[in-house]
């Protein structure tokens, strides 16, 4: 359970790096800091290091555990840090107003709201949507390990501006978002690899559909399971319509935490893969 400290003082560790090797040393320190685990039992879950490369160049390293921060939160943190830095530089008081609520308030509200008929309606949708779901049979060049090792790689792909413009025109014509089009294309690729008519991927969503929590730092993100039917050899326009329907349905039932969905559906667990979606797409 979460234990909230009455107050917390974060120390800033300042390191002066050798001038000739400052950049290489900074990269090494950052890598080491990323790999250093947090102690969830005692905290703090935020570590701060100031790396001094020269008199006029510094790197501020903010390292937070994912359990207290999501991608949206990083934007909030940087924005507030910039506002505080500017105010401090001008000898002005903090420009930040008091928060209307805290993360604990949201957690308590979620527990009270997500019960009874509301919970059953959410569960009924996902039970129907994910009935009979199986692991996506992705072909791989190596045998899947018995236990996930999380030793993956990153492949970056940059789309030409002309292609993005063309996709945006299609999205306007078909009443779909650019994300829906890219999701349909990616699921088509998975269909090509697996020849399965049942293509399921997981997709994170910010889950901040209330204005009161837009300015909070915390872990709000939820995982949606998006399942698309490729049967009957649809055209891409037909497939896009299916993806649009599935995506909008998932958005309207996004309040059910993924962990609770897994708890209720009780899929067959396997240490070699994630429950429900084998593939995750990040938008």
LUMFI-23817 format. One record per residue: x, y, z of N, C-alpha, C in turn; residue in one letter. Coordinates in nm, 3 decimals. Layout:
REM residues N
     n.X     n.Y     n.Z    ca.X    ca.Y    ca.Z     c.X     c.Y     c.Z code
       X       Y       Z       X       Y       Z       X       Y       Z    A
...
END
This chain:
REM residues 283
     n.X     n.Y     n.Z    ca.X    ca.Y    ca.Z     c.X     c.Y     c.Z code
   0.084  -0.119   0.000   0.000   0.000   0.000   0.088   0.124   0.000    X
   0.030   0.231  -0.046   0.104   0.357  -0.054   0.105   0.426   0.081    X
   0.223   0.468   0.124   0.238   0.544   0.248   0.291   0.682   0.210    X
   0.216   0.784   0.246   0.251   0.921   0.208   0.328   0.988   0.321    X
   0.447   1.032   0.292   0.529   1.101   0.392   0.475   1.241   0.417    X
   0.478   1.289   0.542   0.429   1.426   0.569   0.511   1.533   0.498    X
   0.639   1.506   0.478   0.726   1.599   0.405   0.843   1.518   0.348    X
   0.908   1.576   0.247   1.018   1.504   0.183   1.121   1.604   0.132    X
   1.244   1.581   0.169   1.354   1.665   0.123   1.441   1.583   0.029    X
   1.451   1.629  -0.093   1.531   1.560  -0.195   1.668   1.627  -0.202    X
   1.772   1.552  -0.178   1.907   1.607  -0.188   1.953   1.606  -0.333    X
   2.029   1.707  -0.371   2.083   1.717  -0.507   2.232   1.688  -0.501    X
   2.270   1.579  -0.562   2.410   1.539  -0.566   2.478   1.610  -0.683    X
   2.575   1.696  -0.655   2.644   1.773  -0.759   2.780   1.710  -0.788    X
   2.805   1.683  -0.916   2.931   1.621  -0.957   3.002   1.712  -1.057    X
   3.127   1.746  -1.027   3.211   1.822  -1.120   3.289   1.725  -1.207    X
   3.267   1.731  -1.336   3.330   1.636  -1.427   3.456   1.696  -1.490    X
   3.554   1.612  -1.519   3.677   1.660  -1.585   3.642   1.724  -1.720    X
   3.704   1.836  -1.749   3.670   1.911  -1.870   3.694   1.829  -1.996    X
   3.805   1.756  -2.004   3.839   1.684  -2.126   3.748   1.564  -2.152    X
   3.691   1.508  -2.047   3.611   1.386  -2.061   3.468   1.405  -2.009    X
   3.423   1.528  -2.006   3.296   1.556  -1.939   3.178   1.487  -2.006    X
   3.169   1.492  -2.139   3.053   1.434  -2.208   3.051   1.281  -2.194    X
   3.166   1.218  -2.213   3.173   1.073  -2.200   3.143   1.031  -2.056    X
   3.197   1.105  -1.962   3.172   1.073  -1.821   3.027   1.093  -1.784    X
   2.964   1.198  -1.841   2.823   1.224  -1.814   2.736   1.110  -1.867    X
   2.764   1.061  -1.987   2.689   0.949  -2.042   2.703   0.825  -1.955    X
   2.823   0.802  -1.904   2.847   0.686  -1.818   2.767   0.697  -1.688    X
   2.770   0.815  -1.627   2.698   0.835  -1.501   2.548   0.820  -1.522    X
   2.497   0.875  -1.631   2.353   0.865  -1.660   2.313   0.719  -1.678    X
   2.394   0.642  -1.751   2.364   0.501  -1.771   2.365   0.425  -1.639    X
   2.464   0.452  -1.556   2.472   0.386  -1.426   2.353   0.423  -1.338    X
   2.311   0.548  -1.345   2.199   0.593  -1.262   2.068   0.530  -1.308    X
   2.053   0.515  -1.438   1.932   0.451  -1.492   1.920   0.308  -1.444    X
   2.032   0.239  -1.435   2.032   0.097  -1.400   2.030   0.073  -1.249    X
   2.048   0.179  -1.169   2.047   0.163  -1.023   1.903   0.151  -0.974    X
   1.869   0.044  -0.904   1.729   0.024  -0.863   1.685   0.119  -0.753    X
   1.553   0.137  -0.742   1.493   0.214  -0.634   1.453   0.119  -0.521    X
   1.444   0.173  -0.401   1.394   0.099  -0.286   1.250   0.142  -0.262    X
   1.155   0.059  -0.307   1.014   0.096  -0.297   0.965   0.098  -0.152    X
   1.036   0.033  -0.061   0.991   0.026   0.078   1.026   0.152   0.158    X
   1.127   0.225   0.112   1.169   0.342   0.190   1.177   0.470   0.108    X
   1.197   0.458  -0.025   1.207   0.577  -0.107   1.336   0.652  -0.083    X
   1.348   0.776  -0.131   1.249   0.841  -0.218   1.250   0.781  -0.359    X
   1.143   0.806  -0.434   1.131   0.753  -0.569   1.167   0.858  -0.674    X
   1.238   0.959  -0.629   1.294   1.062  -0.717   1.438   1.087  -0.675    X
   1.530   1.075  -0.770   1.670   1.104  -0.744   1.715   1.216  -0.839    X
   1.794   1.308  -0.785   1.837   1.425  -0.863   1.989   1.437  -0.857    X
   2.049   1.450  -0.973   2.194   1.472  -0.984   2.220   1.589  -1.078    X
   2.308   1.678  -1.037   2.350   1.790  -1.121   2.492   1.764  -1.168    X
   2.508   1.748  -1.299   2.639   1.722  -1.357   2.694   1.852  -1.414    X
   2.809   1.894  -1.365   2.873   2.018  -1.413   2.979   1.983  -1.516    X
   2.949   2.017  -1.643   3.043   1.990  -1.750   3.146   2.103  -1.764    X
   3.100   2.227  -1.740   3.187   2.345  -1.745   3.118   2.454  -1.664    X
   3.177   2.573  -1.661   3.117   2.682  -1.585   2.981   2.722  -1.641    X
   2.960   2.701  -1.770   2.836   2.747  -1.834   2.749   2.633  -1.886    X
   2.786   2.509  -1.857   2.708   2.397  -1.910   2.689   2.291  -1.801    X
   2.560   2.260  -1.776   2.525   2.162  -1.675   2.418   2.067  -1.729    X
   2.410   1.950  -1.669   2.303   1.854  -1.700   2.230   1.822  -1.569    X
   2.100   1.845  -1.568   2.019   1.811  -1.452   1.953   1.677  -1.479    X
   1.986   1.577  -1.401   1.933   1.442  -1.419   1.823   1.417  -1.315    X
   1.701   1.401  -1.364   1.587   1.368  -1.279   1.549   1.223  -1.306    X
   1.562   1.139  -1.208   1.537   0.996  -1.224   1.421   0.956  -1.133    X
   1.309   0.915  -1.194   1.190   0.879  -1.118   1.149   0.736  -1.148    X
   1.098   0.667  -1.048   1.045   0.533  -1.069   0.912   0.544  -1.142    X
   0.888   0.449  -1.233   0.767   0.452  -1.317   0.639   0.440  -1.234    X
   0.650   0.389  -1.112   0.531   0.368  -1.030   0.470   0.501  -0.985    X
   0.549   0.610  -0.990   0.498   0.740  -0.949   0.494   0.840  -1.064    X
   0.521   0.795  -1.184   0.534   0.890  -1.295   0.504   0.821  -1.427    X
   0.430   0.891  -1.514   0.411   0.841  -1.651   0.458   0.949  -1.748    X
   0.442   0.925  -1.876   0.493   1.017  -1.978   0.430   1.155  -1.967    X
   0.298   1.158  -1.941   0.228   1.286  -1.923   0.288   1.363  -1.806    X
   0.320   1.291  -1.697   0.374   1.355  -1.577   0.506   1.425  -1.604    X
   0.586   1.368  -1.693   0.716   1.430  -1.723   0.696   1.570  -1.783    X
   0.594   1.583  -1.870   0.564   1.714  -1.926   0.522   1.813  -1.818    X
   0.440   1.766  -1.723   0.397   1.852  -1.612   0.518   1.893  -1.527    X
   0.606   1.796  -1.497   0.723   1.824  -1.415   0.816   1.926  -1.481    X
   0.844   1.909  -1.608   0.934   2.001  -1.678   0.873   2.141  -1.685    X
   0.743   2.149  -1.709   0.675   2.278  -1.715   0.682   2.350  -1.580    X
   0.655   2.277  -1.473   0.656   2.338  -1.341   0.798   2.374  -1.299    X
   0.893   2.289  -1.332   1.033   2.317  -1.299   1.080   2.443  -1.372    X
   1.039   2.458  -1.499   1.076   2.578  -1.573   1.015   2.704  -1.513    X
   0.890   2.694  -1.469   0.823   2.810  -1.407   0.890   2.847  -1.275    X
   0.926   2.746  -1.195   0.993   2.773  -1.068   1.134   2.829  -1.088    X
   1.204   2.778  -1.190   1.340   2.825  -1.219   1.336   2.973  -1.259    X
   1.242   3.007  -1.345   1.230   3.146  -1.391   1.195   3.238  -1.275    X
   1.102   3.195  -1.190   1.063   3.277  -1.075   1.179   3.295  -0.979    X
   1.256   3.189  -0.955   1.371   3.197  -0.865   1.479   3.289  -0.921    X
   1.500   3.282  -1.053   1.600   3.367  -1.117   1.565   3.515  -1.103    X
   1.434   3.544  -1.102   1.386   3.683  -1.091   1.352   3.721  -0.947    X
   1.387   3.633  -0.851   1.357   3.658  -0.710   1.208   3.680  -0.686    X
   1.127   3.600  -0.753   0.982   3.609  -0.739   0.931   3.485  -0.666    X
   0.814   3.496  -0.605   0.756   3.378  -0.538   0.710   3.274  -0.640    X
   0.682   3.156  -0.592   0.637   3.049  -0.680   0.509   3.088  -0.753    X
   0.506   3.072  -0.886   0.385   3.105  -0.962   0.283   2.991  -0.964    X
   0.317   2.878  -0.903   0.230   2.760  -0.908   0.121   2.770  -0.802    X
  -0.001   2.745  -0.843  -0.113   2.747  -0.750  -0.126   2.611  -0.680    X
  -0.198   2.610  -0.569  -0.219   2.485  -0.496  -0.301   2.388  -0.581    X
  -0.265   2.262  -0.576  -0.338   2.161  -0.653  -0.476   2.138  -0.591    X
  -0.579   2.124  -0.676  -0.714   2.100  -0.622  -0.728   1.964  -0.554    X
  -0.646   1.868  -0.595  -0.645   1.735  -0.533  -0.511   1.670  -0.556    X
  -0.486   1.560  -0.486  -0.362   1.487  -0.496  -0.388   1.350  -0.560    X
  -0.280   1.278  -0.589  -0.295   1.147  -0.652  -0.375   1.052  -0.562    X
  -0.352   1.062  -0.431  -0.425   0.975  -0.338  -0.576   1.001  -0.346    X
  -0.614   1.126  -0.370  -0.757   1.158  -0.385  -0.815   1.088  -0.507    X
  -0.739   1.088  -0.616  -0.784   1.019  -0.737  -0.797   0.869  -0.712    X
  -0.697   0.810  -0.644  -0.701   0.667  -0.616  -0.822   0.631  -0.530    X
  -0.852   0.714  -0.431  -0.969   0.688  -0.345  -1.098   0.702  -0.425    X
  -1.105   0.806  -0.509  -1.224   0.824  -0.593  -1.242   0.706  -0.687    X
  -1.133   0.658  -0.746  -1.142   0.547  -0.840  -1.195   0.422  -0.771    X
  -1.147   0.392  -0.650  -1.195   0.275  -0.577  -1.343   0.286  -0.543    X
  -1.388   0.407  -0.507  -1.529   0.426  -0.471  -1.619   0.422  -0.593    X
  -1.570   0.476  -0.705  -1.653   0.487  -0.826  -1.661   0.354  -0.902    X
  -1.549   0.283  -0.906  -1.541   0.162  -0.988  -1.594   0.041  -0.909    X
  -1.721   0.045  -0.878  -1.786  -0.064  -0.807  -1.926  -0.085  -0.866    X
  -1.991  -0.191  -0.822  -2.131  -0.213  -0.856  -2.157  -0.215  -1.005    X
  -2.259  -0.139  -1.047  -2.304  -0.140  -1.186  -2.197  -0.084  -1.280    X
  -2.124   0.018  -1.234  -2.019   0.077  -1.318  -1.913  -0.028  -1.350    X
  -1.868  -0.100  -1.248  -1.767  -0.203  -1.268  -1.819  -0.314  -1.357    X
  -1.943  -0.356  -1.336  -2.000  -0.464  -1.416  -2.015  -0.425  -1.562    X
  -2.052  -0.299  -1.589  -2.064  -0.253  -1.728  -1.929  -0.254  -1.798    X
  -1.826  -0.210  -1.726  -1.691  -0.211  -1.782  -1.646  -0.355  -1.809    X
  -1.666  -0.442  -1.711  -1.624  -0.581  -1.726  -1.700  -0.653  -1.837    X
  -1.831  -0.622  -1.848  -1.912  -0.687  -1.950  -1.860  -0.655  -2.089    X
  -1.822  -0.530  -2.110  -1.768  -0.491  -2.242  -1.640  -0.569  -2.271    X
  -1.547  -0.572  -2.176  -1.418  -0.634  -2.201  -1.428  -0.785  -2.208    X
  -1.519  -0.845  -2.131  -1.539  -0.990  -2.143  -1.585  -1.027  -2.284    X
  -1.679  -0.949  -2.335  -1.729  -0.974  -2.471  -1.619  -0.947  -2.574    X
  -1.547  -0.839  -2.556  -1.446  -0.799  -2.654  -1.330  -0.896  -2.659    X
  -1.295  -0.955  -2.546  -1.175  -1.040  -2.539  -1.208  -1.188  -2.523    X
  -1.331  -1.225  -2.548  -1.372  -1.365  -2.535  -1.294  -1.453  -2.634    X
  -1.230  -1.558  -2.583  -1.157  -1.650  -2.670  -1.024  -1.599  -2.720    X
  -0.969  -1.494  -2.659  -0.843  -1.438  -2.705  -0.728  -1.536  -2.682    X
  -0.635  -1.542  -2.776  -0.519  -1.629  -2.765  -0.392  -1.549  -2.793    X
  -0.279  -1.607  -2.760  -0.152  -1.539  -2.783  -0.125  -1.529  -2.933    X
  -0.079  -1.414  -2.976  -0.050  -1.392  -3.117   0.070  -1.477  -3.159    X
   0.053  -1.563  -3.260   0.162  -1.656  -3.298   0.269  -1.588  -3.383    X
   0.344  -1.500  -3.323   0.448  -1.429  -3.397   0.566  -1.520  -3.428    X
   0.608  -1.526  -3.555   0.728  -1.604  -3.587   0.853  -1.527  -3.544    X
   0.947  -1.596  -3.485   1.070  -1.531  -3.441   1.189  -1.614  -3.488    X
   1.303  -1.549  -3.495   1.423  -1.618  -3.541   1.487  -1.699  -3.429    X
   1.442  -1.674  -3.304   1.494  -1.749  -3.191   1.377  -1.795  -3.104    X
   1.399  -1.899  -3.029   1.295  -1.952  -2.941   1.270  -1.853  -2.828    X
   1.141  -1.829  -2.798   1.107  -1.739  -2.689   1.160  -1.796  -2.556    X
   1.228  -1.714  -2.474   1.279  -1.765  -2.347   1.165  -1.803  -2.253    X
   1.192  -1.894  -2.162   1.090  -1.938  -2.068   1.045  -1.826  -1.975    X
   1.136  -1.734  -1.948   1.106  -1.617  -1.865   1.152  -1.494  -1.941    X
   1.066  -1.390  -1.945   1.102  -1.270  -2.017   1.232  -1.210  -1.963    X
   1.321  -1.172  -2.053   1.449  -1.115  -2.013   1.452  -0.964  -2.031    X
   1.358  -0.910  -2.109   1.348  -0.766  -2.133   1.474  -0.708  -2.197    X
   1.545  -0.790  -2.271   1.664  -0.743  -2.340   1.628  -0.717  -2.486    X
   1.549  -0.615  -2.508   1.506  -0.582  -2.643   1.594  -0.476  -2.705    X
   1.560  -0.440  -2.824   1.634  -0.336  -2.896   1.534  -0.231  -2.944    X
   1.587  -0.119  -2.987   1.504  -0.009  -3.035   1.533   0.017  -3.182    X
   1.428   0.025  -3.260   1.443   0.056  -3.403   1.360   0.180  -3.434    X
   1.424   0.287  -3.476   1.354   0.411  -3.506   1.318   0.416  -3.654    X
   1.199   0.468  -3.682   1.151   0.482  -3.819   1.089   0.620  -3.834    X
   1.140   0.696  -3.926   1.089   0.832  -3.950   1.014   0.833  -4.083    X
   0.886   0.872  -4.077   0.805   0.876  -4.198   0.828   1.007  -4.273    X
   0.838   1.002  -4.406   0.853   1.125  -4.484   0.732   1.217  -4.465    X
   0.756   1.346  -4.472   0.649   1.443  -4.454   0.538   1.426  -4.557    X
   0.574   1.391  -4.679   0.474   1.371  -4.784   0.381   1.255  -4.748    X
   0.437   1.149  -4.687   0.355   1.035  -4.647   0.262   1.073  -4.533    X
   0.313   1.150  -4.438   0.230   1.195  -4.325   0.114   1.282  -4.376    X
   0.144   1.371  -4.469   0.038   1.456  -4.527  -0.069   1.370  -4.595    X
  -0.026   1.269  -4.668  -0.122   1.180  -4.736  -0.206   1.103  -4.636    X
  -0.143   1.056  -4.528  -0.217   0.984  -4.425  -0.319   1.074  -4.355    X
  -0.282   1.198  -4.332  -0.375   1.291  -4.268  -0.495   1.319  -4.357    X
  -0.475   1.322  -4.487  -0.588   1.341  -4.579  -0.681   1.220  -4.574    X
  -0.623   1.101  -4.566  -0.706   0.980  -4.553  -0.784   0.983  -4.423    X
  -0.720   1.025  -4.315  -0.787   1.028  -4.185  -0.905   1.124  -4.186    X
  -0.890   1.238  -4.253  -1.000   1.334  -4.263  -1.114   1.278  -4.348    X
  -1.079   1.209  -4.454  -1.181   1.154  -4.544  -1.257   1.038  -4.478    X
  -1.187   0.958  -4.396  -1.248   0.839  -4.337  -1.301   0.863  -4.196    X
  -1.284   0.985  -4.144  -1.331   1.013  -4.009  -1.255   0.938  -3.903    X
  -1.127   0.917  -3.926  -1.041   0.845  -3.832  -0.923   0.933  -3.794    X
  -0.859   0.900  -3.684  -0.739   0.972  -3.644  -0.617   0.911  -3.711    X
  -0.508   0.986  -3.710  -0.383   0.936  -3.766  -0.337   0.811  -3.692    X
  -0.361   0.808  -3.561  -0.325   0.690  -3.482  -0.401   0.568  -3.529    X
  -0.529   0.583  -3.559  -0.609   0.469  -3.605  -0.556   0.414  -3.737    X
  -0.513   0.503  -3.825  -0.459   0.459  -3.954  -0.329   0.384  -3.934    X
  -0.241   0.438  -3.851  -0.113   0.371  -3.826  -0.134   0.238  -3.754    X
  -0.234   0.233  -3.664  -0.264   0.108  -3.595  -0.315   0.003  -3.694    X
  -0.402   0.045  -3.785  -0.453  -0.047  -3.886  -0.339  -0.100  -3.974    X
  -0.247  -0.012  -4.011  -0.133  -0.054  -4.093  -0.043  -0.151  -4.016    X
  -0.020  -0.122  -3.889   0.066  -0.208  -3.809   0.000  -0.345  -3.786    X
  -0.129  -0.345  -3.760  -0.198  -0.472  -3.742  -0.202  -0.553  -3.873    X
  -0.207  -0.482  -3.986  -0.198  -0.551  -4.115  -0.063  -0.619  -4.130    X
   0.043  -0.552  -4.083   0.177  -0.612  -4.085   0.180  -0.738  -3.998    X
   0.119  -0.730  -3.880   0.113  -0.846  -3.792   0.033  -0.960  -3.856    X
  -0.073  -0.924  -3.927  -0.152  -1.024  -3.999  -0.066  -1.093  -4.106    X
   0.016  -1.015  -4.173   0.105  -1.069  -4.277   0.206  -1.166  -4.216    X
   0.252  -1.136  -4.096   0.350  -1.223  -4.029   0.286  -1.349  -3.973    X
   0.162  -1.340  -3.924   0.102  -1.451  -3.849  -0.006  -1.525  -3.926    X
  -0.064  -1.461  -4.028  -0.179  -1.516  -4.102  -0.294  -1.552  -4.007    X
  -0.305  -1.474  -3.902  -0.414  -1.492  -3.806  -0.521  -1.387  -3.830    X
  -0.649  -1.430  -3.830  -0.759  -1.336  -3.848  -0.787  -1.256  -3.721    X
  -0.724  -1.293  -3.612  -0.750  -1.233  -3.482  -0.623  -1.162  -3.435    X
  -0.616  -1.030  -3.456  -0.495  -0.954  -3.425  -0.522  -0.863  -3.304    X
  -0.447  -0.887  -3.198  -0.464  -0.811  -3.074  -0.334  -0.743  -3.035    X
  -0.343  -0.615  -3.002  -0.227  -0.542  -2.951  -0.271  -0.463  -2.830    X
  -0.175  -0.432  -2.744  -0.201  -0.346  -2.631  -0.154  -0.205  -2.662    X
  -0.223  -0.107  -2.608  -0.186   0.032  -2.634  -0.209   0.114  -2.508    X
  -0.106   0.187  -2.461  -0.126   0.271  -2.343  -0.211   0.393  -2.375    X
  -0.286   0.438  -2.276  -0.366   0.559  -2.290  -0.343   0.644  -2.166    X
  -0.341   0.775  -2.183  -0.308   0.865  -2.072  -0.406   0.852  -1.956    X
  -0.534   0.822  -1.986  -0.636   0.801  -1.883  -0.656   0.925  -1.797    X
  -0.642   1.041  -1.859  -0.665   1.167  -1.787  -0.782   1.240  -1.854    X
  -0.898   1.182  -1.840  -1.016   1.238  -1.905  -1.096   1.329  -1.813    X
  -1.030   1.379  -1.708  -1.092   1.476  -1.618  -0.994   1.591  -1.596    X
  -1.043   1.711  -1.606  -0.956   1.829  -1.600  -0.883   1.840  -1.466    X
  -0.943   1.788  -1.357  -0.882   1.802  -1.226  -0.749   1.727  -1.213    X
  -0.727   1.625  -1.295  -0.606   1.543  -1.281  -0.504   1.572  -1.391    X
  -0.533   1.668  -1.479  -0.440   1.695  -1.589  -0.307   1.750  -1.539    X
  -0.308   1.821  -1.424  -0.185   1.881  -1.374  -0.117   1.802  -1.265    X
  -0.158   1.676  -1.245  -0.099   1.594  -1.140   0.018   1.511  -1.193    X
   0.115   1.488  -1.107   0.225   1.398  -1.138   0.196   1.265  -1.070    X
   0.191   1.158  -1.147   0.159   1.027  -1.092   0.144   0.926  -1.205    X
   0.114   0.804  -1.169   0.098   0.699  -1.269  -0.052   0.679  -1.297    X
  -0.100   0.744  -1.402  -0.239   0.734  -1.443  -0.258   0.645  -1.565    X
  -0.152   0.627  -1.642  -0.162   0.558  -1.770  -0.223   0.419  -1.754    X
  -0.305   0.381  -1.850  -0.369   0.250  -1.849  -0.341   0.181  -1.982    X
  -0.352   0.050  -1.984  -0.330  -0.028  -2.106  -0.463  -0.076  -2.161    X
  -0.489  -0.045  -2.288  -0.609  -0.091  -2.356  -0.572  -0.207  -2.448    X
  -0.660  -0.305  -2.455  -0.638  -0.420  -2.543  -0.725  -0.400  -2.667    X
  -0.661  -0.383  -2.782  -0.730  -0.352  -2.907  -0.728  -0.475  -2.998    X
  -0.845  -0.532  -3.021  -0.858  -0.657  -3.095  -0.932  -0.633  -3.225    X
  -0.869  -0.665  -3.335  -0.928  -0.639  -3.466  -0.952  -0.768  -3.542    X
  -1.068  -0.777  -3.605  -1.107  -0.895  -3.682  -1.065  -0.877  -3.828    X
  -0.979  -0.968  -3.876  -0.930  -0.962  -4.014  -1.001  -1.063  -4.104    X
  -1.107  -1.123  -4.055  -1.175  -1.226  -4.135  -1.248  -1.163  -4.253    X
  -1.281  -1.245  -4.350  -1.357  -1.207  -4.470  -1.277  -1.112  -4.561    X
  -1.146  -1.115  -4.550  -1.057  -1.044  -4.642  -1.100  -0.899  -4.664    X
  -1.098  -0.816  -4.560  -1.145  -0.677  -4.575  -1.050  -0.592  -4.658    X
  -1.104  -0.493  -4.725  -1.019  -0.390  -4.786  -0.962  -0.305  -4.673    X
  -0.861  -0.222  -4.704  -0.804  -0.140  -4.598  -0.906  -0.041  -4.544    X
  -0.993   0.009  -4.631  -1.097   0.101  -4.584  -1.191   0.029  -4.488    X
  -1.228  -0.093  -4.520  -1.314  -0.171  -4.430  -1.241  -0.202  -4.300    X
  -1.114  -0.235  -4.311  -1.035  -0.264  -4.192  -1.024  -0.140  -4.103    X
  -1.003  -0.025  -4.164  -0.992   0.100  -4.088  -1.122   0.128  -4.012    X
  -1.235   0.098  -4.073  -1.363   0.117  -4.005  -1.372   0.025  -3.884    X
  -1.323  -0.098  -3.896  -1.323  -0.191  -3.783  -1.231  -0.141  -3.672    X
  -1.112  -0.096  -3.710  -1.017  -0.044  -3.612  -1.076   0.078  -3.541    X
  -1.142   0.164  -3.617  -1.204   0.284  -3.558  -1.309   0.244  -3.454    X
  -1.393   0.147  -3.487  -1.497   0.102  -3.395  -1.436   0.042  -3.269    X
  -1.334  -0.042  -3.286  -1.269  -0.105  -3.172  -1.202   0.000  -3.082    X
  -1.133   0.094  -3.145  -1.060   0.196  -3.070  -1.154   0.285  -2.991    X
  -1.261   0.331  -3.055  -1.357   0.418  -2.985  -1.426   0.343  -2.872    X
  -1.455   0.215  -2.894  -1.514   0.135  -2.788  -1.421   0.121  -2.669    X
  -1.293   0.101  -2.698  -1.195   0.089  -2.589  -1.180   0.221  -2.515    X
  -1.181   0.332  -2.589  -1.169   0.463  -2.524  -1.284   0.488  -2.428    X
  -1.404   0.446  -2.466  -1.521   0.470  -2.381  -1.526   0.375  -2.262    X
  -1.437   0.276  -2.258  -1.430   0.183  -2.146  -1.287   0.178  -2.091    X
  -1.221   0.292  -2.090  -1.080   0.297  -2.052  -1.058   0.305  -1.902    X
  -1.165   0.324  -1.824  -1.147   0.347  -1.681  -1.116   0.220  -1.602    X
  -1.137   0.104  -1.661  -1.106  -0.020  -1.590  -0.956  -0.045  -1.595    X
  -0.888  -0.044  -1.480  -0.742  -0.068  -1.479  -0.708  -0.203  -1.542    X
  -0.601  -0.207  -1.618  -0.560  -0.329  -1.685  -0.537  -0.442  -1.585    X
  -0.481  -0.409  -1.468  -0.455  -0.511  -1.367  -0.585  -0.577  -1.320    X
  -0.690  -0.496  -1.305  -0.819  -0.552  -1.262  -0.882  -0.634  -1.374    X
  -0.861  -0.593  -1.498  -0.910  -0.671  -1.611  -0.847  -0.810  -1.612    X
  -0.716  -0.816  -1.594  -0.645  -0.945  -1.590  -0.694  -1.028  -1.472    X
  -0.717  -0.961  -1.359  -0.763  -1.031  -1.239  -0.898  -1.099  -1.262    X
  -0.988  -1.030  -1.333  -1.122  -1.085  -1.354  -1.125  -1.186  -1.468    X
  -1.051  -1.161  -1.576  -1.052  -1.254  -1.689  -0.971  -1.379  -1.662    X
  -0.870  -1.365  -1.576  -0.784  -1.477  -1.539  -0.734  -1.555  -1.662    X
  -0.663  -1.489  -1.754  -0.609  -1.563  -1.869  -0.499  -1.657  -1.824    X
  -0.470  -1.755  -1.908  -0.361  -1.847  -1.876  -0.229  -1.770  -1.870    X
  -0.162  -1.777  -1.756  -0.042  -1.697  -1.737   0.081  -1.774  -1.785    X
   0.175  -1.697  -1.840   0.297  -1.755  -1.894   0.410  -1.656  -1.867    X
   0.514  -1.701  -1.799   0.624  -1.612  -1.763   0.702  -1.563  -1.884    X
   0.678  -1.623  -2.001   0.753  -1.584  -2.120   0.687  -1.469  -2.196    X
   0.565  -1.428  -2.155   0.494  -1.324  -2.230   0.400  -1.249  -2.138    X
   0.358  -1.131  -2.182   0.262  -1.052  -2.107   0.124  -1.115  -2.116    X
   0.039  -1.095  -2.016  -0.098  -1.147  -2.024  -0.180  -1.066  -2.124    X
  -0.264  -1.133  -2.199  -0.355  -1.074  -2.298  -0.281  -1.023  -2.421    X
  -0.225  -0.901  -2.425  -0.157  -0.861  -2.548  -0.012  -0.906  -2.551    X
   0.029  -0.968  -2.660   0.170  -1.006  -2.678   0.250  -0.888  -2.732    X
   0.183  -0.801  -2.807   0.248  -0.687  -2.871   0.191  -0.558  -2.812    X
   0.277  -0.465  -2.781   0.237  -0.335  -2.727   0.279  -0.227  -2.826    X
   0.187  -0.136  -2.858   0.221  -0.022  -2.943   0.210   0.104  -2.857    X
   0.304   0.195  -2.872   0.307   0.318  -2.795   0.286   0.433  -2.889    X
   0.188   0.516  -2.859   0.160   0.631  -2.946   0.216   0.758  -2.886    X
END
